[in-house]
Amino acid sequence: MQVNSINIFNAISAVKNVNAPKNGQHNTNIPKLSFDSFQKNNIYNAISFTGVDGKGKVKQRGMMFHISNLPATRSYCGQFLDPETDKFIDFLQKSRQTHWIMNPLFALGDDLCPYNASGRFSKNIYLVNLNELTKNKYGNLLKPSELPDDVTSPVFTLDMLKTQKLPRFEKAFNRFEKLDSTHPLKIEYNKFVRENKSLWLDTYAAYDGISKLYGDNWKNWPKDLQTLPETAKKENKPIETALMEILDGKLSDKQISEVMKDIDLFKFEQFLYDKQFNEFNNELRQKGITLILDLAIGVSRNGVDVWANKDMFLLDKNFNPTKVSGCPPEAAYPRTQVWGHALYNYDSEAFWDYQEASLKKMLNEGDLRLDHFVGYINRAEIPTAYKTADGRFLRGDNIFAPEEKGGMGIDFFDPDWIVRIDEKTNSLGENMFELFMRIAKESGKNPEDCYILEDFGPLAETEAYKEFKEKFGTDFISQRIPVAMGIGEHITAPQDKNNISSPQNIKNEKNIAILTGNHDLPPLRDYVDLLLDNEPQDINGENSPALFREFCKHELKLTEEELKDRDLVMKELMKWHYTRDNVKQVQTTLPDALGIYFRPNIPGYSNGMKDKYLMKTTAEALLPYWSRVFPKGFLERTDKSGINPGYKDLADNYIDMMNKLYDSSEN
C-alpha cells in the first residue's frame, strides 16, 4: 500500500527546516557529543551496539525490485524470459539472495498501480515476452519480422504498452486458433482453461469482452449487464451463455461474434502469462531463489471483482461504495490517505471463499507479502459522505478540502473510522489469521516461513494488534525498518514499546524481517544524506541526526573522517543488517544495494515529480510511478553520464560485500 508506516523517521520532521549544505558539500563542523552523554540519558539501551565485524548471520536474503523496471528486448517494460531479466537473476544469485521480492503482478489500470487492480486473479499481460512467440514450442505464432522495434524508453505509459503488444497478441491468437487440436500448445491451453474457468477465468473474460464495448467502469454499462453475474447465478447458466442472451437483440451477429472473440482472446493472453510466468519461476527455483509475491489488500471499486461479487463488498443500492479504504494521517505523511477501494463485507461467505481461493493460487507461485496487514486487524473505514456538525454533507474529496474551502482539512480523521475486524470469522469459525495458517499448511508450507506481514502501520498501536501479536505473532514474519522508522525514535523514552521498528524492540522479537527500505519510502541513501548533512543540535531533544551520527561511530565503528565517505557509510550500514543474530530475513531494494537515489513510488502521488522528502533531483528519482525502466546493460557498464547510467561498479561492490559475509559453504 502507498504508506502504512509509523512516523517514518522523525529525521524528516527534525531536519526538514534545517538548511542543508549547498552544492552537495557535507557539514563537517558538527559539535562533538560524547557517547557518555548518550549513556546517561539511557540512549545506549535504544540500540544494540554489537559491531559489524561478524560474518553474515541472516539466512534469508531478498531483494525488492519490480520486473517492470527492468529493460527488455522489444518491450517498453521488463518481461519474463528476457536476456536482461536473466542478467538480473544472475546478479541476485551472485549477491547471495535467496528471494526476489515482487510487488503485485495483477493486471494494470490506467494509473499503472498494481495496488489498485481490477481483480485478484488476472495478471499483467505486458510482462509476456513476444520474442518467445516466434519459437517452435509456441507454434511460431509470430514471425520475427512482426515483432516490435527494439526501442528503449526510460518511461512508459499504458497506451505505449497497448500499442506495442495488443495487436501482436491478436495476430498470435488468430494463428493459435488454426493450430491442430493435438498441438502441445493447444493441449496446454485447454488444461489452463479447465483449471481456471469456474474459479475466475470465464467471469473475467466476460467482463473484458463487455469492457471493450462499453468501457472499463461497469457502473456505466446497461443495467442488465451490470447485474449479469447475478443473472447467470440465478438462472444457473454459464456466464457467457447469459451474456449472449442479453446481447442478442442489442447487437448484430457480427458484433456478438467480435465480443466472443474478445472473450477467447482474453483467455489466450492470460494463458501466455501463466505459461511464461511458470517457466520464469522454475528458472528461479533452479537457482535457489524463491519469489515473494504481494497480495494487495484492496481492489478497484470499478473492477471485475466488485462487479462479479457485489455482496462481498459494502455497497449501496446503486453499487457505489458506502465506505472506502485509506489510512490516518501520520508524522511523515500528515494527511488522510484515501485509497478508494470498496471495503470487503466480512459477513459475506463469498468473501471468505474469495480470500481462500486467491491465497491458494498465490501460495502455489511463491511466498506471500500481505500488504497493509494491519487492515486485517483494524481497518480505516472512510465514509464516502460525511455530515458536519453544522449539518452540511460533504462527499468524496470535498471531505478533506481545506477548511477555508468548506472541508474538514487534509489531516481530518474521525477516530470512529478505525474499526476492529479481527474477530470476524468464516463458517468454520476461523478468523483471518487462522485461515491464513490453514491455507499455508494445506499448500505444504509453514505459515511462519511463507507469510511476510507489512504490519508497521499507524493502526498497529491498538489493543486488537497487541492481541494479535500475543496470539499469532510468531506464526508470521513481521517486517521492520530500523533505519527509516527506528533509530532516533523516542530518544527520551527508549523503552517505549510502541516503536516496533526500533533496534531495541527488534532485538526482543522473533520471526522478524528487517528492511533497508521498500517500494514507497525514500531510498536508504537519501536518509543517510538527510541525517549526516544536518547538525545534531540539542542531545536532549528528539534529534535523529545526533543519534544516527553516534550510531555510525559506535555501532558501525566509523570515524568522523570516514563519515564524509557516504559510500563507506552505506556499505557498513548494509552490512549491519546482514549481521543481526535474531533476524530471519533481510529485505533490501535494488537502489539500496547499489546506493542510488531511485524511488519507484511517492506515497499518495501518482507522479514522482512531487516529492515532499526533497529527494535528489536526478533522473533516477523524478519519474512516474512504476513506469521507470533502467537502461539496458545497467549491471554491465560503469559510465554514469547521460540518461543511460551504468552501475557495474556498484553492483560488483555489493556482490563482493555479500561474498565476504557469506562464504562458499553457506547456502
N, C-alpha and C positions, 0 to 999 in steps of 0.2 A: 504494500500500500504506500501511498505517497509520503506520509510521515506518520510514524507511530512511536515516537521516541519520548522518553522523559528528558526534559531540559537539556537539549543537545548542547553539551559542553558549554558551561557558563563562560568559557573563554570568549565566546562570541559576544555575549552581552557585556562581558567585562572589558573587552578591548575595542568594541566597535566605535567608541567615541574617542579613542586614542589615536593621535596622528601617527601613522606608520612611517617608517623611514622612506625617503624618496629614492627613486631611481634604483630600486632593488637592493639598496645598501642595508646591512643589518645593524641593529642597535647594539653597540659594544660597550656603551657607558652604563652598564646595569649596576645598580647599587649592590654591594656584596652583602649577602644574607647568610648568616651562619646556620649550619644544619642543626646546631644545638637549639636554636630558637624554634625550629620546627618540632623537635622532640618535646620541648617544654610545653608546646601547645597541643601535644598529643597527636600531631600530624603524622608522625612516624608510623603510627598504627593504621593510618589510612591506606598505606601502600606496603606490600610485602617486599622489602628490599632484600632480594636474593642474588642479584647479579645475573649476567648473561653469559657467563663463561662455560656453562654446561652444554652438553650435546643436546640435539633436538629430542624432545620427550613426547610431543604430541603425535599420536599415531594416525589420526585422520586429518588430512590437509586438503582444503578445497579452494578453488579459485572461481569467483563470480565474474562472468562475462557473457553477455548475451550473444548468441551466434550471429544475430543480425548485424552486430557491429563489426564483424569480420569482413575483409574484402573477399571477392569471389570472381570466378571466371564467367563472363557473360551474365552477370547478375548485379543489380544495384545494391543488394544486401547479401550478407553471408548466407551460406546454404550447406546442406548435407553433402558429404562425399566429394567435396571440392579440395583441390590441392592446397588452397590457403587454409581451409579448415584442418586438413591433415597436418600442416605445419604447426598450427596452434596446439593440436593434440600432442604432437612431439614435444612442444615446449612444456606442456603440462607434465608429461612423463619425465622429461629431463629434470624438471624442477621438483620432482618427488611429490606431485599432487596425487591424492587418492580420489578426489571428487572434482567434477566440473559442475559448478552451481549455475543453473539457468534461471532466469526469470520466466514468467509464463510463456508457453508456446501456443496459446489459443489463437483462433482466427482474429484478425485485426479489424478495428473500425477505422473511421477517418482520422481519429486522433493518434493512431499508431500505438495506443496504450494497451498493453496486454493485460492490465488490471481492470479493464472495462470491456471485457469480451462479451460478445453476443450470447455465448453459451460455453459450457464447460467441456464439451466433447469434441467440437470441430477444432481443427488445428490450422496453423498458419501455412497455407499452401505456397507462400512466396519463399519458403525455405527449401522447396523442391528444386532439385538441380536438373535443369533442362538438358544439360550435356549428356546425362545418363540415358535419356530417351533415344539417343542415336545408336545405342548398343543393341546387340542381338537379344540379350535377355529381356529387353523391352520391345522386342519385335520390330526394332528400327522404326519407332513411331514418328521420329523426326529425322530429317536429313541434316547433315552438318551445315549445309548452305542455308537452312531455315532457322538456325539459331540466331539470337540477337547479337549485335555487335558487342565486342568486348570493351565497353566504355565504362570507366570508373568515375563515380561521382562521390564527393565526400558526404553529401546528404542526399536523402531520397524522400519522396512523398508516396502516398498510397497510389496516386494516379500514375506515377512513374512505374511502380511495380505492376499495376494492372496492364498498362500499355506494353510492358516488356514481356509479361508471362501469360496473361489470359488468352490472347489469340493463339499462342502456341499450345496451350493446354487443349484448346478446342480442336486444333489441327491434329494433335496426337490422339484425341478421343475419337475423331472421325475414322482414323486408321485402326484404332483399337477395336471399334465395333466390327470391322471387317476381318479381324483375326479369326482363325478357326477355333471352335469351342474347345478343341483339345490342346491349344497353345498353352504352355505353362503359365503365361501371364494371365490368361483368361481364367485358368483354374485358381490361381492366387486371388484374383479379383472376386470371383464367386464365393470363395471362402471368407474373404473380408466382409462381403455384404451379408452373408448368412450370420456371421458372428456379431454384427453390429446393428442390423436393420431394426429389430424391435427395441433395442436399448436406446438408440438415438438417431441412427442414420436416415431412416425413412422420414422422420419428422423434420430433421434439419434440412434434408434435401427438398422437402415440400416447401419449407419456409424460404429456402434460397430461390426456388423457382418462382414463388409468388413475389419475392422481393424484386426480381428483375422486371416484373410487370408494374408493381405499384410502389416501389421504394423500400428502403430498409426499415422504416418505422411502421410496424404492423398496426399501430393505432390510427394510421391514415388509410388503411385498406378498407374495402367494402365490409360491412358488418358481418356478413356470412363467412368471410374469410378470416376476420378477427377471431371468430369462435369456431373455426374449423377443427381444432383438436378436440374440443368438447363434442362437436357433432359426430366426428369419427368414433369417439369412445362410446357415445350414447347409442349409436346405430351399429356398433360392433363391426366396423368396417376398417380396412386398411386406410391410412390417411390419404394415400394417393388416389384411391377409389373415390373417397368422399370429395376430394379436391376436384377431380374430373367431373363429377356430377354437378358441382357448383358452377364450374366454368362452362359447362355445356349450356349454351344459350347466351352466355356473356361474351364468349369469344368464338371466332371462326375455328374450323377444324385445323387450319394451318397454324393458328395461334396456339391452340391447345397442344398441337404436336411440338411446337417450339418450347412450351413450358415443360413437357415431358422430357425433351432432350436436355433442357437445363437441369432438370432433376437428376438425370443419369450422369450428366457432366459433373455435377457436384460430387456424386458418389465416386466417380473416377478420380477426381482431383484429391479427395480425401484418401483414396486408396494409394495414390502415388506418394502422398506424405507418409502414410503408415509404412509402406514398403521401404522407403528411403530412410525414415527415422529408425526403423528396426535394424537396418544394415549399419547405419551410423552408430547406434547404441551398442551393437555387437562388437564393432571395432574398438570402442572404448573399453568394454568389458574385457576384451582380449588383452588390453594393455594395462589392466588393473585399475581402471578409472570408472567410478560409478557416477551416474547423473544424480544431481539433486534438483528435482523439478519444483515448481512453485504453484501452489494452489491458491489462486486469488480468492479472497473471501466473498467478493460480490460479482455480479454480472450486470450488464446494461439493462436498464429498465425497459428499453425498447427492443430488446433482443429476443432470440429464439427461445431461450429457457423460460422467460416470463410468458411469452405467447403460448408455449406448449403446456405450461404448468401454472396457470393463474392462481389456483387455490394454494399454491406453495409460497405465495408472496402476499404482503399486506397491501392490497389494492382496494380502491373504491369501486362503485358500480360501473364507472366508465373505464376501469382498468388502469387508472393512474395511481401511483404510489401515495399512500396516506402519510408515510414516513420514509425517510431515506437515510443512507449511511453517511458517516462522517467521523469527525474527531474533534475533541475540545481544543481550545487554544492552549499553547504551551510556550515556554520561555523562548525556544528557538524559532517558533513559528506562531506568533501571538495573534492568531485569528482563527475563527472556527473554520475547519475544513469541511466542506460539503462535497462528498464524492458522488452522491446522487444515485447509488444503486437502490433498487427496491429491496426492502428488508424481507428476509425469509420468515415464513409463518411456521414456527416450531410446533404448532398444534396440528399441522397437516402431516398425515402419514406419508404423503407424496414427497415431502421434504426429506424425510429420513431415508426413503428408498433412493432418492436422487443423490443424497450425500454418500450413501453406501456404494452405489454403483460408480460414482465418479472417483471415489477413493480407491476402489478395487482396480479400476482401469489405470490410474496413475501410478499406484504402487507396483504394478507389473512393469512399468517403464523405468522406475528408479526410486530413490528415496524422495522424501517429500517435505518441503518447507511449507509451513502453514502460515500464510500471510495474515498479518494483523490478528494474531491469535487471541489477544485479549477480547476481541469481538465475539469469541465463543464463550466468554465468561460474563463480562458486562459489555453491552454494546451501546453506542450512541444512537438514539432514535430521534433524528432531527425532523420535525414536522414540516410538511410542505406548505402549511398555512399556520400562522401564529396570530393570536388575539392579544393585543397590547392592553396595558392597564387602563388606558383611556378608551378602549372599545374598538380600536381600529384593527382591521385584518390586513396582515402582511403576508405575501406569498413569495415562495422561492427566494431568489437572490435579494429581493426587497427586504427580507427579514434582517439581513446583515448589512444593509446600506448604512452609510454614516448617519448619526443621529440628526445632524443638521438637514439631512435629506429625508427624514421621516422614518428611518430604520432604527434598529436596535444597536448598531455598531458592529464592526467586523470581529470584535472579540466577545460578543454576547453569547452566552451559553447557559441554558437553564439546567440546573442540577437534576431536575426530574427527567431530563432526556437520557440520563445514564440508567440503563435498565439491566437488572440481573436476569440472565437466561441460562446460567449453568445448570439449573435444576430441572430444565425441560428434558423429557425423556421420550423414547420411542415406544412402540408396542411391546417391546421386550423388557421395558423398564430400564434401558441403558441411557445414561446421559451421553453427551457428545464425546467425552474423553473415553468412556468405556467402549463406545462404538469404534473410536479410532484404534484402540488397543485390540479389539476383537478382529477387525478387518486386517490389521497387520499380521496377526498370528495366523489367520486363515490364508494369508498370502505367503506364508512361510518366512515371515520376517519378525524380528524383535522390535516392539514399539520404541524401546529406548535407543535403538540404533537407526531407525528409519524415519522418525519424525523430528523435524527441527522447527522449533517454535519461534516466531517473531513475537516475543512477549515482553519487549521492553517499552511498552506504550504508556501513555498518560493515564489509562484506565487501570494500570496494574496495581496501583496503591489502594485497593479496595478489599473489603472483607472477603468477598467472593474469590478474589485472586489468591488471597492468603490461604483460604481453604483448599483451593485447587493445588497450590504448591505443597501443602502439607500432605494431601492425599495422593496426588498424582505426579508431583514434581519430578521424581526420579524416573518416571516412565517415559519421559520425553527429553530430547536435547533442547536446552534453552539457550538462545542467543544473547550475548552480552557484547557491548562495545566499550571497553575500558577507556580508551583514549578519548573518544568522542563524547562519552557520557559519564565517565567515572573520575579520572584524575582531575582534581580541582573542585569536585563537588563537595559540599558540606564541610568546608575546611574547619569551621568552628565546631562541628559536630561529626567527627569522623566515624563514629559508631552508628550513625543513622542508617537503619535497615531499609529505608525507603529507596536508597540509591542502589538499585540492584546491579548496576554496572560498575560500581566502584571496585578497584582491585581487591580491597579487603573482603568485601562480600562475595566476590567471585571465588576467592580462596576458600571460603567456607561452604561453597555449594558443590553439588555433584552433577555429573552429566551436563557439562557446560560446553558450548561452542563460543569461543571468543572471536570477534570480528575486528579486522583493521578498518573496515568500512562496509558500506553496502551500496545498493543501486541509487539511492537518493540522498545520501549525505555528501558533503564536500569530500574530496579525496584527502587521504591522510597527510599528504604533503602540504595541503592548504592549511590544515590545523597546525602543523609544525611551524609554518611561517607565521601564522597568527600569534602563536604563543611566544616564539623567540624573537619576533620583531618588535615586541612591546615591552615596556618597562614593568617590573614586578610591583612597584609601589608598596602599599602597606601590607605587611605579612599577616596582620590580624584580620584583615578583611577577606571576603571571598575573591581571591585573586588567582585565577588559574595560571597565568603566565609565571608567577612566582613559584608555584608548586611544581609546574612542569619543568622549570629550569632545575629545581632541586632533584626532581625525579631523574632527569637526564644525567646529572652529576653523580648521584649516589646509586641509582638503580642501573643505569646504562654505563656508568663509570666513564663518563666523558668529561674532559677538562673544559674550562671556559674557552680556551682557544679552539678546541675541537667542536664546540657548539656552533662555530661560524661555518663549519662544513656541513651543509644541510644533507648532502648525500650520505655522509657518515652517520648523522643523526637518524636518518630514515633507515639505514641498514641495521643499526643497533636496535632501533625501535621494533623493526620487523623480527629480528632475532629474539627479542624479548617475548613475543607472542608464542614462538615455537618452543620455548624452554620452560613453559609452565608445567608444574608437576601434576596438577589435578585436572587439567583441561582435556576434554575428549576430542574436540575438533578446533582447528584454526581455520577460519574462513577469511581469505583476503580477496581483493579485487585486482584485476589486471593493472589498472592505474596505480594502485598502491604497491604492487610488486615491482613495477617499473619506476615508481616515484615520480609520476607525472600528474598533471592537473586535470585530466579528463574526467568529466562527470556526466553520467548518462541522463539524469533526470533532476530537475529542480522541483522540490516539493510544491505542490499547489499550482504550478505553472505548466503550461504545455509548450512554452517557448523558453529555451535556455538563455535567451538574451537578458532575461530578468533574474538576476541573481542577488538576493539580499545579503549573501555572505561575502560579497566583494571578491569573488574568485578572480584569479589572474585572467586578464583579457587575452587569452591565447585561442588559437583556432581549435585546440582540443576542447576548450571549456564552453565556448559560446555557440553551441549549435543545438538544433531542436531535439526534443525528447525522442530518444531511441531511434533516431534516423542518422546517426553519425557513423560513418564507416572508416575504419583505419585503412591506411594506404596499403597496396599490395607490397609484399616483402618487408613489412614493417619490423619483423623479427630477424631480418637478414641484412638490413642496411643500418649504417650509423649516422649518415648525413641527416641532421635535424633542420636544415634550412628549407625554406619554401613551404608549400602546403602539403607535402608528402613526406613527413619526417620518418626516419628510421630509428629503431630502438634496440638494435642488436647488442650494443654495449651494455645497455641497462638490463636486457634480458639475460645476457651472459653473466652479469654480476649477480643477479638473483639466483640463477642456476648454480653458480659457484658457491654462494652462501648456503643454499639448501643442501648441496652435496657435502659440504663440510659439516653441516649439522647432522646429516643422516648418512652414515657410512654405507658401503655397498651391502653389508649384511642385513640392513634394515629394509623391510618390505615397504 
